[in-house]
């Protein structure tokens, strides 16, 4: 087994890491603010927004593992984690379903702008009563001449208030269960679509999230994803991309957090010595390193299996669980290592904790990941 990166992989990682550290603000984003279109286009120029999109549509043409390397780099280099999360949701939950399931004309229409940063995409799946259980969507799609009419409300749509295009899912056949869900690509200016105001969140401030309301919103038939009834399968495929690759950004966050803690433990002195000389501090940092490397290896394995076309449900669930639980635990340890300063906004440590907390909820909660692992083990 070869753990080494190729020269091309290493060069790409270093280039994106340096650019992220150079171009994106390190300070926390004001509570009411989110990314600018200038920052979004910069991500497009760096190849972040289209990393895994085929080159014929303006993307990087990378597989899951190489795309994960990209997001690990930008997650480490850019302290504005909400911006990186917004980009990852845009790519893995929106662009990839369009790549894999949209009609050629739809791919040609939307993907170049999504890769270049001219367009922002939002994934509209979650509903008030459909979080972990997305088999019974209340948003409906009624077949009419030439397309469908969408009705209902989606909640917690990442990029929702800012998005130009949405990938959404609706019930087309209530009697068919999970086979009655269909995916759609919907433009923001479609008649009957209303994007809500940004929700006030504890973290990931730079990624606006809000409701999207459909009121007899007409979607042309050519903007379906796949065939009617394939929506659940399409969504699960997008989740495979998201759970494997999106969480690479949190591997990068853990890497950055570890560096900050090591540097602080070397410089900070108490009782006449560096605090890193106290085992109560050094042991915390060792645990942070252990979580980081364990999560990284599990994530790389999940992406490797995804690229091979293997049945990667177990590896992806383990990876998502290890990364999300690990980053929260390490953020808590970092607050403790920094002491009182860890609770202040000035050093950005508390922001890492707030940005890490939702990782255990979105893309399938930690409880759902444990259920998936148990099922794969035959329990």
N, C-alpha and C positions, 0 to 999 in steps of 0.2 A: 504494500500500500504506500503510495507516494503522497506525502503531506505538503510537499514543496509547491509554491506558486511558480507558474511560468514567468519569464521576463515580461511578457505582455500583461499578465494579470497584475504583477507587482507594479509596473509602470502606471497602469490605469488607476490602481488604488492610490498610489502616491500623488498622482496628478489631481485626482478628485479631492483627496484629503487636503492638499495644499490650497486648492481653490476654495474649498468650503471654509477653511480657517481664514482665508484672505477676504472673501467677498461677503460673507454673511455675518450679521451682528452677533456678538457674543453675549450681549446683555439681554436680560429677559424682555420679552415684548410687553408693552403696556396692556393692561387687562382687556381693554376694549379694542385693541388693534389686532390685525392679522397681516399676512404677507402682502407685499406690493406686487403689481404685475411686473415690475422691473426685476424683482427677485425671482419671480416665477420664470421669466424668460431666461434669466441667468442659469437656472436649473436646466432649462431646455438646451441651452448652448453647451452645457457640460455633459449632456447625454443622460442626465438622471431621469428625466420624465419619460424617456422612451427606451430605456436600457434594454428591455427584453422584447421590444417591438421589432419586427423584421426591417431590414435596412431599406427595402423598397418603399416603405411608408415613412421614412425619415428616422427610424429608430436605430439602436445599436446592434440589433440582431443577436443579443447575448442569451445564453441559456440561464436557467435558474441560479446555478452556482455563481456564475460570473456577475449576474445582476445583484445577487446577495453581496458580493464583494463591493460593488458600487455603493450599495446602501449602508454597508458597514463603514465605509470610508466617510461618506457624507454625514452619517450619524455621529461619528467620532469628531469630525472636524467642525460641524455646525452645532453650536450650543442652542440654537433655536429649533428644538426638537419638533415643535408643532409644524414648522415649515417642512421638515423632512417627512413627517408622518403624512401631511397633506399630499406630498409628491408621491409617496408610496401607495396611498389609497387611490390616487388618480391613475397610477400605472397598473397596479396588480388587480384592483377590483373593477376597473373601468376599461382601460385600454386593452388588457389581455382578453377579456370576453369579446370585445369587438374584433380583435385579431383572429380569435379562434372560431367565432360563431356568426359574425355579421356577414352580410352580403358584400361582394367586392366593391360595389359603388359606395356603400356606407363606410367601409374601411378607407377607401380613397378620399372620402369627403371629410372624415373627422381625424384620422390618425396623424397625418402630417402636422396639423395644428396642435394636437395634443402632445406630440413629441417635441415640437419646437418651442412650446410655451405660449403660443397664441391663444390656446383654449385651455380651460380648466374643466375637469370632469368630476362629477359627484356620484357616489354609489348609493342609490335609494332603495334599500331593502328593508331595513328595520322599521317596525311599526310600534305603536303604543302597546299592543298586545301580541307582538310577534318579535321577540328578541332571540332567545336561544331556539325557540320553536318557530321556524319559518315555513312550516308546512300548511298553515292556514292563514293566508294573507287576506286582510280585509279590503285592500285596494283591488278593484276589479277591472278587467278589460273586456269590454263587450264588442263583439265583431260587428262591424258595419261595412257598408260598401267602400272598398279600398283601404280598409285598415281597422283600427280599434279605438274605442273611447275609454279612456282611463278615468276612474273615479276613486277618490280616497286620499288619505294623508300618510306620508312617510315621515318618520321622526329620526333624529340623530343622523342626518345626512352629512357626512364629512365633506367639506368644500361646498355644501349646499347653498349658502347665501351668495357665494361668489361664482358658482359653476356656470359654464356656458352650455354644457351638455350633461345629461344624466343617463346612467345605466340603471334601469329599474325593473322590478318584477311584480307581476300582478296575477290574480286568479282569473283564468279564462274558463275553467270548468270546475265549479265547486264540488261536484260529485266525484271527481277523479283523484282527490287527495293530492299527494305530491306530484302526480302526473297532470295536474290541472293548472300548473303555474307556467307562465310564459315571460320571457325576458324581452325588454324593449330598449331602444336608444331614443331618447327624447331631447329635443333642443329646448333651451331655456325660454325662447320666445314663442314656443308653441302656445296657441290659444287655449286657455283653461289651466295653464300651469302657473303656480304662484310659489316663489321661494320665500320662506320666512326669514325673520331677523335672526342674527347669530345668537345662540344660546350662551348663557353665562356658565362657564365651566371652571373647574378647579385648576385644570392644567391644559397643556397643548393649546395655549391661547392663540398661537399663530395660525392654527387650522380652524377656520370658522365652521360651525356645525349648526344646522337648523332643520326646520320642517320643510317639506315640499308637498304642496297640495295640488291634486288633479281634480278638475271640475269639468267633466265631459271633454277631457283633453284628447284631441284627435292625434293619433300616431299612424303614419302611413304603414301599410303592410310590409314594405321593403325594409322598414327599420326594426323588424323583429330580430331577435337573436335566436338563431337556429329555427326550429319548428315550434308551432304551438304545443305546449305541454312539456317542453324540454327545459323550462326555466330552472327547476330545482337542480337538475344535473349540471347546467351551465353555472349556476351559482356555486355549487360545490367545487367545480373545477377552478373557479376564481378564488375560492377560499384556499385551495391547495397552493396556488401561487402566493396568496397573501400571507397565509400562516407560515410558509417556508421562507419567503423572500422579504416581506415587509419587516419581519422581526429582526432581520440583520441590522436594521438601524439601531435597535436596542442593544445588540452586541457592541456596536460602535459606542453607544452611550456608556455602557459598562466599562469599556476600555478607557474612555476619557475620564470617567469618574475614578477609576483605579489610579490613573496618573496623578489626578488632583490630590487624592488621599495620600499617596506615597510622598509627593512633594511637601504636603503640609506636615506629615509625620516627621519628615527630616528637618524641617525648619522650626516647627513649634517646640518650645522648650518649657518644661515644668519641672519643679523640684531639682533644678540644676542639670537636666539632661533632656535629650530629644524625646518627644512622646512616643516615637517609634520604637524606643528601647523598652517600653513597657509592653509586656505580653498581651495585656488586655486590649491594646491598640493594634499591635502587630498581628495578633491572631485574627482580628476582624478583617484586616487587609488581606491576609492569606485566604480567608474564606471568600472574599470578593474575587480574588484571582481564581480560586477553584471553581466558583460559579461561572465566571466568565469563560474559562477554557472548556468546561463541560458543555455549556450552552453553545459555544461556537462549534465544537465538534459535532454535536447533535444537529445543529442547523445545517452545517456543511453536508452531513450525511443525508439529511432530508432533501436538500437541493440536488445532490448527486443522484439520488434515487428518482427524483422528479425528472431530471434530464434523461435518465435511462428509460423512462416510461414504466418504471416499476409501480407496483401497488404500494404507495408510500404512506398510507394512512397512519400506521403506527409511528413511523419515523417523524412525520410532520407533527403529529399530536405531541410526541415526546419533546420535540424541538420547541414548539410553541410554549409548552408548559415550562420547560427549563428556562427559556429566555425571559418570559414574562415574570415568573416567580423570582428568578434570579435578579433581575434588574430592580425589582421592588425591595428585596432583601438587602441588596448592596446599597441602594439609595438610603435606606434606613441606617445602615452601618456608617455611611458617609456622613450623615447628619451627626451621628454620635462621635465620629472621629474629629469632626470640626467643632464639636461642642456648641457653644452659644453662637458662633459664627455660622454654623450650619443651619441655624434657624433664621438667619437674616437673608434678605433678598440680594444683598450686595455681592456675595460670592457665588450665587446661583445654585447652591447645593439643594436648598429646599425646592427650587424649581424642578430639578431633576426628579425628586420624589413625586411631585405633583404630576409631572409628565409621564412618570412610570406607572402610576396607579391604574390608569385605565387599560393598560396592556393586558391585565388579567381578566378584562371584561370583553373588549371588542375582538372580532374575528373568532368568536367562540370562547366562552368563559373557561377558566381553569377547571371548573367542575365538568364542563362538557368534554374537555381534552382528556380528563381522567376516565370519563365514561367511554370515550373512543379507544383509549389504551386498554381498558378492561375488556371491551368487546373484541378487540384484535387478539387478546390473549385467550379468548374463548370462555370468558366468565359470563 
